[in-house]
Amino acid sequence: MSDMRRITDPEVLKGLAQPIRQKLYRLLAQIGPATGATLSRSLGTDPGQTSYHLRELAKAGFVEDVPELARDRRERWWRAVPGPTGWSSADFTTPEGQAISAAAKAQLVIDEFERVRRYEQSRDTWSEPWQAAAMSSDSFLRLTPAELSELTAELHELVVRWKDRGRAAADDTDREHVFLFFHAFPERP
């Protein structure tokens, strides 16, 4: 995880605390470079609003302009800045920083569960192999903080390995974008 861009500045994180910006960033990370017009159509947002949020994401260093893809002076392409990004609420010690961190995390969680809900509502539109491959799981473990850190590091390594495998695959015939998220945290029953 040494190549991860760790956000410690609340003003930078604020760039990602807005719902449309999170969706734009995620979409660019999934599909690769796209024009503002394409992103606006995908999200059902106003083109001017989309452009504004893309510029704000660029100011915070989450996306970048890709002028070499433009066919003319009016067309503007964007891409997610390569590499993983993360933050820890422990890095934000001021009340403002804590509020921004909490808002960004809350919006991420809302989006994650909304995506699960959309999948479940459309489950029957997927082929049987895709339906059989999809899963959901929860577990109750008794761990120390060090053990939980070790577990999450192993899970991260596993996910990165599978991410690299998908990127390197030559055959995209039956390949789809797969959303995977785990939550691991202490809980007192």
C-alpha positions as CSV (number, residue, x, y, z in Angstrom):
1,M,0.0,0.0,0.0
2,S,3.0,2.3,-0.2
3,D,2.0,3.7,-3.5
4,M,-1.4,4.9,-2.1
5,R,-2.0,8.6,-2.1
6,R,-3.0,9.3,1.5
7,I,-5.1,12.4,1.9
8,T,-4.4,14.3,5.1
9,D,-5.6,17.8,4.0
10,P,-9.3,18.5,4.8
11,E,-9.5,20.9,1.8
12,V,-8.4,18.1,-0.5
13,L,-10.8,15.6,1.0
14,K,-13.6,18.2,0.7
15,G,-13.3,17.8,-3.1
16,L,-14.5,14.3,-2.7
17,A,-17.2,14.8,0.0
18,Q,-19.8,15.9,-2.6
19,P,-22.1,13.0,-4.0
20,I,-21.8,14.0,-7.7
21,R,-18.1,14.3,-7.4
22,Q,-17.8,10.9,-5.9
23,K,-19.9,9.4,-8.7
24,L,-17.8,11.2,-11.4
25,Y,-14.6,10.0,-9.8
26,R,-15.8,6.4,-9.5
27,L,-17.2,6.4,-13.1
28,L,-13.8,7.7,-14.5
29,A,-12.0,5.1,-12.4
30,Q,-14.2,2.4,-13.9
31,I,-14.6,3.3,-17.5
32,G,-11.4,5.3,-18.1
33,P,-11.2,8.7,-19.9
34,A,-14.4,10.3,-20.9
35,T,-15.8,13.7,-22.0
36,G,-17.8,15.8,-19.6
37,A,-20.8,15.3,-21.9
38,T,-20.5,11.5,-21.7
39,L,-20.3,11.7,-18.0
40,S,-23.2,14.1,-17.7
41,R,-25.4,11.7,-19.8
42,S,-24.3,8.7,-17.7
43,L,-25.2,10.4,-14.4
44,G,-28.2,12.3,-15.7
45,T,-26.7,15.6,-14.5
46,D,-26.6,19.0,-16.2
47,P,-23.5,19.5,-18.4
48,G,-22.6,22.8,-16.7
49,Q,-22.9,21.2,-13.3
50,T,-20.8,18.2,-14.4
51,S,-18.1,20.5,-15.7
52,Y,-18.0,22.5,-12.5
53,H,-17.6,19.3,-10.4
54,L,-14.9,17.9,-12.7
55,R,-13.0,21.2,-12.3
56,E,-13.3,20.9,-8.5
57,L,-12.1,17.3,-8.6
58,A,-9.1,18.4,-10.7
59,K,-8.3,21.2,-8.2
60,A,-8.2,18.5,-5.5
61,G,-6.0,16.2,-7.6
62,F,-8.6,13.4,-8.2
63,V,-9.0,13.9,-11.9
64,E,-7.0,15.4,-14.7
65,D,-7.6,16.9,-18.1
66,V,-6.5,14.7,-21.1
67,P,-6.2,17.2,-23.9
68,E,-4.5,14.7,-26.3
69,L,-7.8,12.8,-26.6
70,A,-9.8,15.9,-27.8
71,R,-10.8,16.0,-31.4
72,D,-11.3,19.7,-31.4
73,R,-10.9,22.7,-29.1
74,R,-14.4,22.4,-27.6
75,E,-14.1,18.8,-26.6
76,R,-12.6,18.2,-23.1
77,W,-11.6,14.7,-21.9
78,W,-11.0,13.8,-18.2
79,R,-9.5,10.8,-16.4
80,A,-9.1,9.7,-12.8
81,V,-5.6,10.3,-11.6
82,P,-4.0,6.8,-11.6
83,G,-3.3,5.0,-8.4
84,P,-5.2,4.3,-5.2
85,T,-6.3,7.1,-2.9
86,G,-7.2,6.7,0.8
87,W,-7.6,8.6,4.1
88,S,-8.1,7.9,7.7
89,S,-10.4,9.8,10.0
90,A,-7.6,9.7,12.5
91,D,-5.6,12.2,10.3
92,F,-8.2,14.9,10.7
93,T,-8.0,16.3,14.2
94,T,-9.8,19.6,13.9
95,P,-13.6,19.8,14.2
96,E,-13.8,21.0,10.5
97,G,-11.5,18.1,9.3
98,Q,-13.5,15.6,11.3
99,A,-16.7,16.9,9.8
100,I,-15.4,16.7,6.3
101,S,-14.0,13.2,6.8
102,A,-17.3,12.0,8.3
103,A,-19.3,13.5,5.4
104,A,-17.0,11.9,2.8
105,K,-17.2,8.5,4.5
106,A,-21.0,8.7,5.0
107,Q,-21.5,9.5,1.3
108,L,-19.2,6.6,0.3
109,V,-21.2,4.2,2.4
110,I,-24.5,5.5,1.1
111,D,-23.3,5.0,-2.4
112,E,-22.0,1.5,-1.7
113,F,-25.3,0.3,-0.3
114,E,-27.3,2.1,-3.0
115,R,-25.2,0.1,-5.6
116,V,-26.0,-3.1,-3.8
117,R,-29.7,-2.2,-3.8
118,R,-29.6,-1.5,-7.5
119,Y,-28.0,-4.8,-8.2
120,E,-30.5,-6.7,-6.1
121,Q,-33.4,-5.0,-7.9
122,S,-31.9,-6.0,-11.3
123,R,-30.5,-9.4,-10.4
124,D,-32.8,-11.3,-12.7
125,T,-31.5,-9.3,-15.7
126,W,-28.1,-10.9,-15.3
127,S,-27.3,-14.4,-16.7
128,E,-27.4,-17.4,-14.3
129,P,-23.6,-17.7,-14.2
130,W,-23.4,-14.0,-13.0
131,Q,-26.1,-14.5,-10.5
132,A,-24.4,-17.6,-9.1
133,A,-21.1,-15.8,-8.9
134,A,-22.4,-12.8,-7.0
135,M,-22.2,-13.1,-3.3
136,S,-22.8,-11.4,0.0
137,S,-21.3,-12.5,3.3
138,D,-20.8,-11.4,6.8
139,S,-18.7,-12.9,9.6
140,F,-18.2,-12.3,13.3
141,L,-14.5,-12.6,14.3
142,R,-12.7,-12.1,17.5
143,L,-9.5,-10.3,16.7
144,T,-6.9,-7.9,18.2
145,P,-6.3,-4.6,16.4
146,A,-3.0,-6.0,15.0
147,E,-4.8,-9.1,13.7
148,L,-7.5,-6.9,12.0
149,S,-4.7,-4.9,10.4
150,E,-3.1,-8.1,9.2
151,L,-6.4,-9.4,7.8
152,T,-7.2,-6.1,6.0
153,A,-3.7,-6.0,4.5
154,E,-4.1,-9.6,3.2
155,L,-7.5,-8.8,1.7
156,H,-6.1,-5.7,0.1
157,E,-3.2,-7.7,-1.5
158,L,-5.8,-10.3,-2.8
159,V,-8.0,-7.6,-4.3
160,V,-5.0,-5.9,-6.0
161,R,-3.9,-9.3,-7.4
162,W,-7.3,-9.8,-9.0
163,K,-7.6,-6.2,-10.2
164,D,-4.2,-6.7,-12.0
165,R,-5.4,-10.0,-13.4
166,G,-8.5,-8.3,-14.9
167,R,-6.5,-5.5,-16.4
168,A,-4.0,-7.9,-18.0
169,A,-6.6,-10.3,-19.5
170,A,-6.5,-10.4,-23.3
171,D,-10.0,-11.8,-23.6
172,D,-12.8,-9.5,-22.5
173,T,-15.7,-11.6,-23.9
174,D,-17.4,-12.3,-20.7
175,R,-15.7,-9.7,-18.5
176,E,-17.9,-7.2,-16.6
177,H,-17.1,-4.5,-14.0
178,V,-17.5,-6.1,-10.6
179,F,-18.1,-4.0,-7.5
180,L,-16.5,-5.5,-4.4
181,F,-16.6,-3.9,-1.0
182,F,-15.9,-5.2,2.5
183,H,-16.3,-3.5,5.8
184,A,-14.2,-4.6,8.7
185,F,-14.5,-2.8,12.0
186,P,-14.8,-3.5,15.7
187,E,-18.3,-3.9,17.1
188,R,-19.7,-4.4,20.6
189,P,-22.8,-6.5,20.5
